[in-house]
């Protein structure tokens, strides 16, 4: 029996959906370990959570794209007398633009974070997740359900997250470990600016706040759901996508991304 205390590890916790997930888990009484590159933001979030009456989260500043980052994360947790009960893989970013025109190294770095780091973190702590009857929440996207010309590598990375999470849901169920893929639509965060999208105006009916997305993800994970798509309109959209030929989807998404590129200031 491990003497390490169980914590919820949340990556990309410094802003946006990650920050909202940290607040949501804290609100439900979970001890937290917050992971991101920006230590100052993590410290501010940890202080705010502690001021609300919850235990102060551990703060672990780390760049998950660096070799050995997950091993160092595990060592930091053990040094603090903690081990994961839940792992929330939220860290990730997108890049807008034609894949052939974007910097190749930057796109490979996106795969490294969105895919490789998420996979490693999902598999690294299965023993402690099993001990504590915990789970994994992987943040994918509605983009996971369609091909995405104009953001081809990002859409493909989220398709991996969805497929991998659904398979892991089945593989880890006999061990009592829940795995959920959270697939939000547009959320007002720093994502668009990081992706290089200016003046983004997604369909208003699809937009949900980070807090709404976090609450839906938490409920879904605790209920053992395989996939969570926050918002009635978003769920209907995903359901309809299954019946639309891909050539039509490609044309629609390609046209939308082309209009977005044309609207970008030079």
C-alpha atoms as an extended CHARMM CRD file, in Angstrom:
* protein
*
       266  EXT
         1         1  UNK       CA              0.0000000000        0.0000000000        0.0000000000  PROA      1               0.0000000000
         2         2  UNK       CA              1.5080000000        3.3210000000       -1.0510000000  PROA      2               0.0000000000
         3         3  UNK       CA              1.9920000000        5.9960000000        1.5730000000  PROA      3               0.0000000000
         4         4  UNK       CA              2.0230000000        8.7340000000       -1.0400000000  PROA      4               0.0000000000
         5         5  UNK       CA             -1.0050000000       11.0240000000       -0.9830000000  PROA      5               0.0000000000
         6         6  UNK       CA             -3.2260000000       11.0470000000       -4.0860000000  PROA      6               0.0000000000
         7         7  UNK       CA             -3.3340000000       14.1860000000       -6.2210000000  PROA      7               0.0000000000
         8         8  UNK       CA             -4.8740000000       15.3070000000       -9.4930000000  PROA      8               0.0000000000
         9         9  UNK       CA             -2.1760000000       16.2900000000      -11.9830000000  PROA      9               0.0000000000
        10        10  UNK       CA             -3.3390000000       18.9690000000      -14.4190000000  PROA      10              0.0000000000
        11        11  UNK       CA             -1.1030000000       20.0010000000      -17.3180000000  PROA      11              0.0000000000
        12        12  UNK       CA             -1.4620000000       23.3000000000      -19.1140000000  PROA      12              0.0000000000
        13        13  UNK       CA             -2.9860000000       24.6760000000      -15.9280000000  PROA      13              0.0000000000
        14        14  UNK       CA             -1.7220000000       28.2360000000      -16.2810000000  PROA      14              0.0000000000
        15        15  UNK       CA             -4.6950000000       29.5730000000      -18.2700000000  PROA      15              0.0000000000
        16        16  UNK       CA             -7.8950000000       28.8110000000      -20.1520000000  PROA      16              0.0000000000
        17        17  UNK       CA             -9.4880000000       25.3860000000      -19.8540000000  PROA      17              0.0000000000
        18        18  UNK       CA             -6.5890000000       24.1150000000      -17.7350000000  PROA      18              0.0000000000
        19        19  UNK       CA             -7.0710000000       26.8330000000      -15.1490000000  PROA      19              0.0000000000
        20        20  UNK       CA            -10.8320000000       26.2160000000      -15.1300000000  PROA      20              0.0000000000
        21        21  UNK       CA            -10.2490000000       22.4800000000      -14.6580000000  PROA      21              0.0000000000
        22        22  UNK       CA             -7.9450000000       23.1810000000      -11.7210000000  PROA      22              0.0000000000
        23        23  UNK       CA            -10.6000000000       25.3030000000      -10.0430000000  PROA      23              0.0000000000
        24        24  UNK       CA            -13.2710000000       22.6750000000      -10.7650000000  PROA      24              0.0000000000
        25        25  UNK       CA            -11.2810000000       19.7970000000       -9.2790000000  PROA      25              0.0000000000
        26        26  UNK       CA            -10.3300000000       21.9350000000       -6.2650000000  PROA      26              0.0000000000
        27        27  UNK       CA            -13.9810000000       22.8330000000       -5.7350000000  PROA      27              0.0000000000
        28        28  UNK       CA            -14.7360000000       19.1270000000       -5.4380000000  PROA      28              0.0000000000
        29        29  UNK       CA            -12.0480000000       18.5890000000       -2.8160000000  PROA      29              0.0000000000
        30        30  UNK       CA             -9.1910000000       17.2000000000       -4.8950000000  PROA      30              0.0000000000
        31        31  UNK       CA             -5.5940000000       17.9150000000       -3.9510000000  PROA      31              0.0000000000
        32        32  UNK       CA             -3.8310000000       19.2710000000       -7.0330000000  PROA      32              0.0000000000
        33        33  UNK       CA             -0.4790000000       19.3160000000       -8.7790000000  PROA      33              0.0000000000
        34        34  UNK       CA             -0.4180000000       22.0920000000      -11.3850000000  PROA      34              0.0000000000
        35        35  UNK       CA              1.9420000000       21.7260000000      -14.3460000000  PROA      35              0.0000000000
        36        36  UNK       CA              2.8460000000       24.3000000000      -17.0100000000  PROA      36              0.0000000000
        37        37  UNK       CA              5.8160000000       26.3280000000      -18.2250000000  PROA      37              0.0000000000
        38        38  UNK       CA              4.7430000000       29.6310000000      -16.6400000000  PROA      38              0.0000000000
        39        39  UNK       CA              5.5410000000       29.2770000000      -12.9370000000  PROA      39              0.0000000000
        40        40  UNK       CA              4.3040000000       32.7720000000      -12.0800000000  PROA      40              0.0000000000
        41        41  UNK       CA              0.8190000000       31.9880000000      -13.3440000000  PROA      41              0.0000000000
        42        42  UNK       CA              0.7710000000       28.6450000000      -11.5750000000  PROA      42              0.0000000000
        43        43  UNK       CA              1.8090000000       30.3090000000       -8.3220000000  PROA      43              0.0000000000
        44        44  UNK       CA             -0.9740000000       32.8780000000       -8.6870000000  PROA      44              0.0000000000
        45        45  UNK       CA             -3.5470000000       30.1570000000       -9.3660000000  PROA      45              0.0000000000
        46        46  UNK       CA             -2.3050000000       28.0490000000       -6.4580000000  PROA      46              0.0000000000
        47        47  UNK       CA             -2.6040000000       31.0600000000       -4.1550000000  PROA      47              0.0000000000
        48        48  UNK       CA             -6.1260000000       31.8040000000       -5.3630000000  PROA      48              0.0000000000
        49        49  UNK       CA             -7.2160000000       28.1980000000       -4.8030000000  PROA      49              0.0000000000
        50        50  UNK       CA             -5.7020000000       28.2190000000       -1.3060000000  PROA      50              0.0000000000
        51        51  UNK       CA             -7.4490000000       31.5080000000       -0.4990000000  PROA      51              0.0000000000
        52        52  UNK       CA            -10.7180000000       29.7540000000       -1.3560000000  PROA      52              0.0000000000
        53        53  UNK       CA            -10.1460000000       27.2810000000        1.4650000000  PROA      53              0.0000000000
        54        54  UNK       CA             -8.7010000000       24.3610000000       -0.5110000000  PROA      54              0.0000000000
        55        55  UNK       CA             -5.2370000000       22.9250000000        0.1280000000  PROA      55              0.0000000000
        56        56  UNK       CA             -2.5640000000       24.8450000000       -1.7590000000  PROA      56              0.0000000000
        57        57  UNK       CA             -1.7160000000       22.9120000000       -4.9350000000  PROA      57              0.0000000000
        58        58  UNK       CA              1.7680000000       21.7340000000       -5.7580000000  PROA      58              0.0000000000
        59        59  UNK       CA              3.3240000000       23.8450000000       -8.4930000000  PROA      59              0.0000000000
        60        60  UNK       CA              5.5970000000       22.1060000000      -10.9870000000  PROA      60              0.0000000000
        61        61  UNK       CA              7.0280000000       24.3090000000      -13.7250000000  PROA      61              0.0000000000
        62        62  UNK       CA              7.8930000000       22.0780000000      -16.6770000000  PROA      62              0.0000000000
        63        63  UNK       CA              8.0600000000       22.0750000000      -20.4500000000  PROA      63              0.0000000000
        64        64  UNK       CA              6.5670000000       18.7210000000      -21.3880000000  PROA      64              0.0000000000
        65        65  UNK       CA              8.1870000000       18.7790000000      -24.8250000000  PROA      65              0.0000000000
        66        66  UNK       CA             11.6280000000       18.3690000000      -23.2450000000  PROA      66              0.0000000000
        67        67  UNK       CA             13.1420000000       14.8920000000      -23.0960000000  PROA      67              0.0000000000
        68        68  UNK       CA             12.7200000000       13.3420000000      -19.6520000000  PROA      68              0.0000000000
        69        69  UNK       CA             10.0260000000       15.8230000000      -18.5850000000  PROA      69              0.0000000000
        70        70  UNK       CA              7.5830000000       13.1400000000      -17.4430000000  PROA      70              0.0000000000
        71        71  UNK       CA             10.2930000000       11.3690000000      -15.4380000000  PROA      71              0.0000000000
        72        72  UNK       CA             11.1890000000       14.6540000000      -13.7320000000  PROA      72              0.0000000000
        73        73  UNK       CA              7.5010000000       15.2940000000      -13.0610000000  PROA      73              0.0000000000
        74        74  UNK       CA              7.1940000000       11.8860000000      -11.4070000000  PROA      74              0.0000000000
        75        75  UNK       CA             10.2700000000       12.5970000000       -9.2760000000  PROA      75              0.0000000000
        76        76  UNK       CA              8.8870000000       15.9920000000       -8.2230000000  PROA      76              0.0000000000
        77        77  UNK       CA              5.6200000000       14.4000000000       -7.1540000000  PROA      77              0.0000000000
        78        78  UNK       CA              7.3960000000       11.6730000000       -5.1810000000  PROA      78              0.0000000000
        79        79  UNK       CA              9.6270000000       14.2470000000       -3.4920000000  PROA      79              0.0000000000
        80        80  UNK       CA              6.4750000000       16.0460000000       -2.3610000000  PROA      80              0.0000000000
        81        81  UNK       CA              5.0150000000       12.7890000000       -1.0270000000  PROA      81              0.0000000000
        82        82  UNK       CA              2.3750000000       12.5750000000       -3.7730000000  PROA      82              0.0000000000
        83        83  UNK       CA              1.3010000000       10.3460000000       -6.6400000000  PROA      83              0.0000000000
        84        84  UNK       CA             -1.4290000000       10.7570000000       -9.2740000000  PROA      84              0.0000000000
        85        85  UNK       CA             -4.9930000000        9.6520000000       -8.6680000000  PROA      85              0.0000000000
        86        86  UNK       CA             -6.1800000000       11.5520000000      -11.7440000000  PROA      86              0.0000000000
        87        87  UNK       CA             -4.1900000000       12.8010000000      -14.7170000000  PROA      87              0.0000000000
        88        88  UNK       CA             -5.6830000000       15.6590000000      -16.7340000000  PROA      88              0.0000000000
        89        89  UNK       CA             -3.8700000000       16.1090000000      -20.0340000000  PROA      89              0.0000000000
        90        90  UNK       CA             -4.8340000000       19.6130000000      -21.0810000000  PROA      90              0.0000000000
        91        91  UNK       CA             -1.4940000000       20.9880000000      -22.3350000000  PROA      91              0.0000000000
        92        92  UNK       CA             -1.4860000000       21.5670000000      -26.0740000000  PROA      92              0.0000000000
        93        93  UNK       CA             -1.6600000000       24.1850000000      -28.7980000000  PROA      93              0.0000000000
        94        94  UNK       CA             -2.7610000000       24.6860000000      -32.3780000000  PROA      94              0.0000000000
        95        95  UNK       CA             -1.3080000000       26.2810000000      -35.5000000000  PROA      95              0.0000000000
        96        96  UNK       CA             -3.4010000000       27.8620000000      -38.2260000000  PROA      96              0.0000000000
        97        97  UNK       CA             -2.2950000000       27.9390000000      -41.8390000000  PROA      97              0.0000000000
        98        98  UNK       CA             -1.4620000000       25.5370000000      -44.6360000000  PROA      98              0.0000000000
        99        99  UNK       CA              0.7500000000       22.7260000000      -43.3940000000  PROA      99              0.0000000000
       100       100  UNK       CA              3.1820000000       23.1310000000      -46.2970000000  PROA      100             0.0000000000
       101       101  UNK       CA              3.6600000000       26.8040000000      -45.4190000000  PROA      101             0.0000000000
       102       102  UNK       CA              4.0200000000       26.5590000000      -41.6440000000  PROA      102             0.0000000000
       103       103  UNK       CA              7.3780000000       26.0240000000      -39.9980000000  PROA      103             0.0000000000
       104       104  UNK       CA              7.9750000000       22.2940000000      -39.8960000000  PROA      104             0.0000000000
       105       105  UNK       CA              9.8240000000       22.2880000000      -36.5750000000  PROA      105             0.0000000000
       106       106  UNK       CA              6.9570000000       24.1580000000      -34.9140000000  PROA      106             0.0000000000
       107       107  UNK       CA              4.4380000000       21.6510000000      -36.2580000000  PROA      107             0.0000000000
       108       108  UNK       CA              6.5360000000       18.7430000000      -35.0030000000  PROA      108             0.0000000000
       109       109  UNK       CA              6.7430000000       20.4430000000      -31.5970000000  PROA      109             0.0000000000
       110       110  UNK       CA              2.9490000000       20.5870000000      -31.6050000000  PROA      110             0.0000000000
       111       111  UNK       CA              2.7940000000       16.8370000000      -32.2500000000  PROA      111             0.0000000000
       112       112  UNK       CA              5.3400000000       16.3270000000      -29.4760000000  PROA      112             0.0000000000
       113       113  UNK       CA              3.1110000000       18.1050000000      -26.9430000000  PROA      113             0.0000000000
       114       114  UNK       CA             -0.3800000000       17.2390000000      -28.2040000000  PROA      114             0.0000000000
       115       115  UNK       CA              0.3980000000       13.5760000000      -28.9140000000  PROA      115             0.0000000000
       116       116  UNK       CA              3.6640000000       12.2600000000      -27.4750000000  PROA      116             0.0000000000
       117       117  UNK       CA              3.5620000000       13.9650000000      -24.0710000000  PROA      117             0.0000000000
       118       118  UNK       CA             -0.1330000000       13.1880000000      -23.6440000000  PROA      118             0.0000000000
       119       119  UNK       CA              0.4750000000        9.5350000000      -24.4790000000  PROA      119             0.0000000000
       120       120  UNK       CA              3.4130000000        9.2560000000      -22.0930000000  PROA      120             0.0000000000
       121       121  UNK       CA              1.4940000000       10.9000000000      -19.2470000000  PROA      121             0.0000000000
       122       122  UNK       CA             -1.5290000000        8.6820000000      -19.8830000000  PROA      122             0.0000000000
       123       123  UNK       CA              0.5980000000        5.5490000000      -19.5340000000  PROA      123             0.0000000000
       124       124  UNK       CA              3.1620000000        6.5830000000      -16.9230000000  PROA      124             0.0000000000
       125       125  UNK       CA              1.0110000000        6.3810000000      -13.7920000000  PROA      125             0.0000000000
       126       126  UNK       CA             -1.3830000000        3.4920000000      -14.3540000000  PROA      126             0.0000000000
       127       127  UNK       CA             -0.2780000000        1.7330000000      -11.1630000000  PROA      127             0.0000000000
       128       128  UNK       CA             -1.1320000000        4.6900000000       -8.9150000000  PROA      128             0.0000000000
       129       129  UNK       CA             -4.3200000000        5.4100000000      -10.8700000000  PROA      129             0.0000000000
       130       130  UNK       CA             -5.3460000000        1.7920000000      -10.2670000000  PROA      130             0.0000000000
       131       131  UNK       CA             -4.4980000000        1.9710000000       -6.5620000000  PROA      131             0.0000000000
       132       132  UNK       CA             -6.6600000000        5.0550000000       -6.0970000000  PROA      132             0.0000000000
       133       133  UNK       CA             -9.4680000000        4.0150000000       -8.5010000000  PROA      133             0.0000000000
       134       134  UNK       CA             -8.8210000000        7.2270000000      -10.4140000000  PROA      134             0.0000000000
       135       135  UNK       CA             -8.7610000000        8.1740000000      -14.0450000000  PROA      135             0.0000000000
       136       136  UNK       CA             -7.4770000000       10.1480000000      -17.0150000000  PROA      136             0.0000000000
       137       137  UNK       CA             -9.1250000000       13.1550000000      -18.6470000000  PROA      137             0.0000000000
       138       138  UNK       CA             -7.6400000000       13.9070000000      -22.0610000000  PROA      138             0.0000000000
       139       139  UNK       CA             -8.6270000000       17.2260000000      -23.6150000000  PROA      139             0.0000000000
       140       140  UNK       CA             -9.2720000000       16.6970000000      -27.3240000000  PROA      140             0.0000000000
       141       141  UNK       CA            -11.5720000000       18.9150000000      -29.4200000000  PROA      141             0.0000000000
       142       142  UNK       CA            -14.5340000000       18.8320000000      -31.7660000000  PROA      142             0.0000000000
       143       143  UNK       CA            -11.7590000000       19.0590000000      -34.3590000000  PROA      143             0.0000000000
       144       144  UNK       CA            -11.0550000000       15.3970000000      -33.5700000000  PROA      144             0.0000000000
       145       145  UNK       CA            -14.1300000000       14.3200000000      -35.5420000000  PROA      145             0.0000000000
       146       146  UNK       CA            -13.1830000000       15.9040000000      -38.8960000000  PROA      146             0.0000000000
       147       147  UNK       CA            -10.1710000000       16.4620000000      -41.1530000000  PROA      147             0.0000000000
       148       148  UNK       CA             -8.9450000000       20.0520000000      -40.9890000000  PROA      148             0.0000000000
       149       149  UNK       CA             -7.3900000000       21.6360000000      -44.0610000000  PROA      149             0.0000000000
       150       150  UNK       CA             -5.9410000000       24.9350000000      -42.9010000000  PROA      150             0.0000000000
       151       151  UNK       CA             -5.0430000000       23.4260000000      -39.5080000000  PROA      151             0.0000000000
       152       152  UNK       CA             -4.1950000000       19.9360000000      -40.7360000000  PROA      152             0.0000000000
       153       153  UNK       CA             -1.6520000000       18.8740000000      -38.1170000000  PROA      153             0.0000000000
       154       154  UNK       CA             -3.6700000000       20.2400000000      -35.1870000000  PROA      154             0.0000000000
       155       155  UNK       CA             -6.8690000000       18.4760000000      -36.2770000000  PROA      155             0.0000000000
       156       156  UNK       CA             -4.9260000000       15.2440000000      -36.8160000000  PROA      156             0.0000000000
       157       157  UNK       CA             -3.3400000000       15.4910000000      -33.3630000000  PROA      157             0.0000000000
       158       158  UNK       CA             -6.7650000000       15.7930000000      -31.7460000000  PROA      158             0.0000000000
       159       159  UNK       CA             -8.0700000000       12.8610000000      -33.7900000000  PROA      159             0.0000000000
       160       160  UNK       CA             -5.2520000000       10.8330000000      -32.2260000000  PROA      160             0.0000000000
       161       161  UNK       CA             -6.2230000000       12.0070000000      -28.7320000000  PROA      161             0.0000000000
       162       162  UNK       CA             -9.8330000000       10.9290000000      -29.2620000000  PROA      162             0.0000000000
       163       163  UNK       CA             -8.9800000000        7.5330000000      -30.7540000000  PROA      163             0.0000000000
       164       164  UNK       CA             -6.2980000000        6.7890000000      -28.1630000000  PROA      164             0.0000000000
       165       165  UNK       CA             -8.5260000000        7.8320000000      -25.2550000000  PROA      165             0.0000000000
       166       166  UNK       CA            -11.4590000000        5.7270000000      -26.4250000000  PROA      166             0.0000000000
       167       167  UNK       CA             -9.2180000000        2.6760000000      -26.7600000000  PROA      167             0.0000000000
       168       168  UNK       CA             -7.6120000000        3.3170000000      -23.3750000000  PROA      168             0.0000000000
       169       169  UNK       CA            -11.0900000000        3.6530000000      -21.8760000000  PROA      169             0.0000000000
       170       170  UNK       CA            -11.6830000000        0.0010000000      -22.7730000000  PROA      170             0.0000000000
       171       171  UNK       CA             -8.2070000000       -1.2260000000      -21.8630000000  PROA      171             0.0000000000
       172       172  UNK       CA             -8.1190000000        0.3090000000      -18.3890000000  PROA      172             0.0000000000
       173       173  UNK       CA            -11.7520000000       -0.3220000000      -17.4130000000  PROA      173             0.0000000000
       174       174  UNK       CA            -10.9480000000       -3.7750000000      -15.9320000000  PROA      174             0.0000000000
       175       175  UNK       CA             -8.4500000000       -2.0500000000      -13.6110000000  PROA      175             0.0000000000
       176       176  UNK       CA            -11.0980000000        0.3860000000      -12.3710000000  PROA      176             0.0000000000
       177       177  UNK       CA             -9.4680000000        3.3480000000      -14.1280000000  PROA      177             0.0000000000
       178       178  UNK       CA            -11.7590000000        5.7600000000      -15.9530000000  PROA      178             0.0000000000
       179       179  UNK       CA            -10.6270000000        7.4170000000      -19.1950000000  PROA      179             0.0000000000
       180       180  UNK       CA            -12.5640000000       10.2680000000      -20.7900000000  PROA      180             0.0000000000
       181       181  UNK       CA            -11.9450000000       12.3400000000      -23.9050000000  PROA      181             0.0000000000
       182       182  UNK       CA            -13.2030000000       15.9070000000      -23.5010000000  PROA      182             0.0000000000
       183       183  UNK       CA            -14.0610000000       17.4110000000      -26.8920000000  PROA      183             0.0000000000
       184       184  UNK       CA            -15.0010000000       21.0920000000      -26.5830000000  PROA      184             0.0000000000
       185       185  UNK       CA            -15.8780000000       23.3990000000      -29.4170000000  PROA      185             0.0000000000
       186       186  UNK       CA            -14.6910000000       27.0270000000      -29.5060000000  PROA      186             0.0000000000
       187       187  UNK       CA            -13.7350000000       28.4380000000      -26.0940000000  PROA      187             0.0000000000
       188       188  UNK       CA            -12.6500000000       32.0540000000      -25.4840000000  PROA      188             0.0000000000
       189       189  UNK       CA             -9.0440000000       31.4790000000      -24.3460000000  PROA      189             0.0000000000
       190       190  UNK       CA             -5.5080000000       32.2780000000      -25.5110000000  PROA      190             0.0000000000
       191       191  UNK       CA             -5.7140000000       29.3670000000      -27.9840000000  PROA      191             0.0000000000
       192       192  UNK       CA             -6.5750000000       31.4490000000      -31.0710000000  PROA      192             0.0000000000
       193       193  UNK       CA             -3.7940000000       33.9600000000      -30.5030000000  PROA      193             0.0000000000
       194       194  UNK       CA             -1.2540000000       31.1590000000      -29.9770000000  PROA      194             0.0000000000
       195       195  UNK       CA             -2.4730000000       29.4370000000      -33.1370000000  PROA      195             0.0000000000
       196       196  UNK       CA             -1.9990000000       32.6080000000      -35.1590000000  PROA      196             0.0000000000
       197       197  UNK       CA             -5.7060000000       33.2760000000      -35.6810000000  PROA      197             0.0000000000
       198       198  UNK       CA             -6.6290000000       36.9380000000      -35.3810000000  PROA      198             0.0000000000
       199       199  UNK       CA            -10.1510000000       38.3060000000      -35.1230000000  PROA      199             0.0000000000
       200       200  UNK       CA            -11.5410000000       34.7820000000      -34.7340000000  PROA      200             0.0000000000
       201       201  UNK       CA            -15.3460000000       34.6890000000      -34.8450000000  PROA      201             0.0000000000
       202       202  UNK       CA            -16.5440000000       31.1150000000      -34.3790000000  PROA      202             0.0000000000
       203       203  UNK       CA            -20.2660000000       30.3640000000      -34.6260000000  PROA      203             0.0000000000
       204       204  UNK       CA            -21.7680000000       31.7640000000      -31.4230000000  PROA      204             0.0000000000
       205       205  UNK       CA            -23.9870000000       28.7110000000      -30.8950000000  PROA      205             0.0000000000
       206       206  UNK       CA            -20.8980000000       26.5130000000      -30.5400000000  PROA      206             0.0000000000
       207       207  UNK       CA            -19.0090000000       28.7200000000      -28.0860000000  PROA      207             0.0000000000
       208       208  UNK       CA            -18.8190000000       27.6040000000      -24.4430000000  PROA      208             0.0000000000
       209       209  UNK       CA            -16.9280000000       29.1610000000      -21.5530000000  PROA      209             0.0000000000
       210       210  UNK       CA            -13.8710000000       27.4590000000      -20.0840000000  PROA      210             0.0000000000
       211       211  UNK       CA            -15.7880000000       27.0080000000      -16.8340000000  PROA      211             0.0000000000
       212       212  UNK       CA            -18.6790000000       25.2520000000      -18.5860000000  PROA      212             0.0000000000
       213       213  UNK       CA            -16.2730000000       22.9570000000      -20.4200000000  PROA      213             0.0000000000
       214       214  UNK       CA            -14.3770000000       22.1490000000      -17.2220000000  PROA      214             0.0000000000
       215       215  UNK       CA            -17.5610000000       21.3120000000      -15.3160000000  PROA      215             0.0000000000
       216       216  UNK       CA            -18.7590000000       19.0260000000      -18.1220000000  PROA      216             0.0000000000
       217       217  UNK       CA            -15.3690000000       17.3050000000      -18.2800000000  PROA      217             0.0000000000
       218       218  UNK       CA            -15.3000000000       16.7100000000      -14.5340000000  PROA      218             0.0000000000
       219       219  UNK       CA            -18.8240000000       15.2830000000      -14.4700000000  PROA      219             0.0000000000
       220       220  UNK       CA            -18.0990000000       13.0510000000      -17.4250000000  PROA      220             0.0000000000
       221       221  UNK       CA            -14.8920000000       11.6730000000      -15.9340000000  PROA      221             0.0000000000
       222       222  UNK       CA            -16.4980000000       10.9370000000      -12.5860000000  PROA      222             0.0000000000
       223       223  UNK       CA            -19.3930000000        9.2190000000      -14.3580000000  PROA      223             0.0000000000
       224       224  UNK       CA            -16.9790000000        7.0950000000      -16.3910000000  PROA      224             0.0000000000
       225       225  UNK       CA            -18.1030000000        8.4500000000      -19.7480000000  PROA      225             0.0000000000
       226       226  UNK       CA            -15.9330000000        7.6540000000      -22.7550000000  PROA      226             0.0000000000
       227       227  UNK       CA            -16.4350000000       10.9510000000      -24.6320000000  PROA      227             0.0000000000
       228       228  UNK       CA            -17.7950000000       14.3190000000      -23.4880000000  PROA      228             0.0000000000
       229       229  UNK       CA            -18.8450000000       17.0450000000      -25.9340000000  PROA      229             0.0000000000
       230       230  UNK       CA            -20.0200000000       20.0870000000      -23.9250000000  PROA      230             0.0000000000
       231       231  UNK       CA            -23.1140000000       21.8460000000      -25.2320000000  PROA      231             0.0000000000
       232       232  UNK       CA            -26.3010000000       20.5620000000      -26.8450000000  PROA      232             0.0000000000
       233       233  UNK       CA            -25.6110000000       22.2050000000      -30.2240000000  PROA      233             0.0000000000
       234       234  UNK       CA            -22.0620000000       20.8590000000      -30.2210000000  PROA      234             0.0000000000
       235       235  UNK       CA            -23.2720000000       17.3220000000      -29.4960000000  PROA      235             0.0000000000
       236       236  UNK       CA            -25.8390000000       17.5950000000      -32.2910000000  PROA      236             0.0000000000
       237       237  UNK       CA            -23.1580000000       18.8500000000      -34.6660000000  PROA      237             0.0000000000
       238       238  UNK       CA            -20.8820000000       15.9080000000      -33.8460000000  PROA      238             0.0000000000
       239       239  UNK       CA            -23.7730000000       13.4850000000      -34.3340000000  PROA      239             0.0000000000
       240       240  UNK       CA            -24.5890000000       14.9690000000      -37.7480000000  PROA      240             0.0000000000
       241       241  UNK       CA            -20.9390000000       14.9160000000      -38.8520000000  PROA      241             0.0000000000
       242       242  UNK       CA            -21.0610000000       11.1250000000      -38.8670000000  PROA      242             0.0000000000
       243       243  UNK       CA            -23.5590000000       11.2180000000      -41.7480000000  PROA      243             0.0000000000
       244       244  UNK       CA            -21.8200000000       13.8440000000      -43.9090000000  PROA      244             0.0000000000
       245       245  UNK       CA            -19.3910000000       12.6220000000      -46.6120000000  PROA      245             0.0000000000
       246       246  UNK       CA            -15.8240000000       13.6690000000      -45.8970000000  PROA      246             0.0000000000
       247       247  UNK       CA            -15.4600000000       15.3790000000      -49.2670000000  PROA      247             0.0000000000
       248       248  UNK       CA            -18.2130000000       17.7900000000      -48.2040000000  PROA      248             0.0000000000
       249       249  UNK       CA            -16.6780000000       18.3440000000      -44.7940000000  PROA      249             0.0000000000
       250       250  UNK       CA            -13.3060000000       19.0100000000      -46.3990000000  PROA      250             0.0000000000
       251       251  UNK       CA            -14.8420000000       21.5690000000      -48.7240000000  PROA      251             0.0000000000
       252       252  UNK       CA            -16.6870000000       23.3770000000      -45.9180000000  PROA      252             0.0000000000
       253       253  UNK       CA            -13.7000000000       23.5010000000      -43.5700000000  PROA      253             0.0000000000
       254       254  UNK       CA            -11.3100000000       24.4390000000      -46.3610000000  PROA      254             0.0000000000
       255       255  UNK       CA            -13.5620000000       27.3180000000      -47.4140000000  PROA      255             0.0000000000
       256       256  UNK       CA            -13.9180000000       28.5720000000      -43.8460000000  PROA      256             0.0000000000
       257       257  UNK       CA            -10.1800000000       28.4760000000      -43.2370000000  PROA      257             0.0000000000
       258       258  UNK       CA             -9.5410000000       30.2210000000      -46.5650000000  PROA      258             0.0000000000
       259       259  UNK       CA            -11.9090000000       33.0470000000      -45.5790000000  PROA      259             0.0000000000
       260       260  UNK       CA            -10.1370000000       33.2920000000      -42.2210000000  PROA      260             0.0000000000
       261       261  UNK       CA             -6.7260000000       33.5440000000      -43.9070000000  PROA      261             0.0000000000
       262       262  UNK       CA             -7.9920000000       36.1730000000      -46.3160000000  PROA      262             0.0000000000
       263       263  UNK       CA             -9.3050000000       38.2380000000      -43.3880000000  PROA      263             0.0000000000
       264       264  UNK       CA             -5.9580000000       38.2020000000      -41.5580000000  PROA      264             0.0000000000
       265       265  UNK       CA             -4.1880000000       41.5550000000      -41.5670000000  PROA      265             0.0000000000
       266       266  UNK       CA             -1.0210000000       41.4500000000      -43.6510000000  PROA      266             0.0000000000
